[in-house]
Amino acid sequence: MSLRLGDDAPDFTAETTDGEVSFHDYLGDGWGVLFSHPADFTPVCTTELAAAARLKGDFEKRNCRIIGLSVDPLGSHREWAGDIEETQGQAVNFPIIADHDRNVSTLYDMIHPNAAETVTVRSVFFIGPDKKVKATITYPPSTGRNFDEILRTLDSLQLTAAHKVATPVNWQQGDDVIILPALTNEQAKELFPDGWDEQKPYLRVVPQPGR
């Protein structure tokens, strides 16, 4: 199964380091980020899980819950968590799914045989409050993720879900944004009464709404 943007995020029940989790219930009415790891006791994943744990509060400020996954059993996850805290100085403070039967990996198409035959690639799924897939990022097992970029993407998704704007290249929270081309100038005037910088009819730059 290949998930595309706008598809329903499959629900599942799985054992995690925080007990049994029903995915949609875990997310509640907020946002979610699900990210997979190739295997336990791997060096890149060890650094990633610690980085995600340090940023847990930043995700919570955005009404977003995070959850990890690896295709190893629960006992292995718990032992690995000790290594992460020892080497990275940060305890894992969110659930890690024990996907030894590869049920969730299959649901979310996390195993790419041409990249790695038996383990998950580094998949990231952004799930909206409507339980639909809003964005995905996929890295090979050899490349660690940039969690600052994951937060930036989440900021953009939340902003553009609430306002009729798009975020330009290298956008950061607080930067100017672009009015959607589908809006006529008359419609835009109702939403952006203070006006905008019209660089081209299709490129209308406006301060970020709500800032």
Disulfide bonds with the S-S distance in Angstrom:
none
